């Protein structure tokens, strides 16, 4: 691609700029279904897939954050798996119920990212409420 700067008469005011692109694409992450667990209990694992055309799956960086720290602290979110096949599970706070949104992101070697969110419903755990 060539770009140039021109003045109001169309005369070039400096040398043209050449930009080279190498056609990188952002990684992809599958959707993660919404699920539920009891307060204070580790959830079951939810599977998802990460892929990238230029970066080997083992080199993709995957992490998650909670958008509702009072219900699910980010430190209690676990991402596991090798290659493209991953799982996520969470441990919500004890004695807290509600819905938490979790953001899962994948980054490739070029620094491009893709994200998905899911909700987890936290039901009462009668062990903690009595």
Steps between C-alpha positions, in 0.01 A plus 500: 500500500632846416390820670611851424449845640384767255440871543182681391624503136567124498879532514680249720644669808719212616603155373228235487468265793500128428322277751549126486243272651556131554140387529487392862165410644376514856468176694160341548327379814185291509199598706467370854154405618337650805489270804443498874654382824434535872654777709848405619515190277742452209301476176529221247731561204363676192683417176600750232743518208766757403652517151725723293618477140854629568571402862534142619229421756758427770628859466159667538454678834161452664370670814173590669373780721184538699281801433329438838785463752264500799342177372789331316850633575730484197755305705252209525465452123701210359591454133635155413584299192766456237501601138171629369277317749447694823269492800397763749357458847429745780457501874256768614504664841327315784171646626452711184245435227436671169630504145861569407634576155839354410713635214739251336767635263755341268807684364726386215871568442415815302312644798158463337218390730155349498262473794177338604284531810279261688279528803503275802202493734586448864226320693470485880707235669299405807818387676614865517162657569420308821 
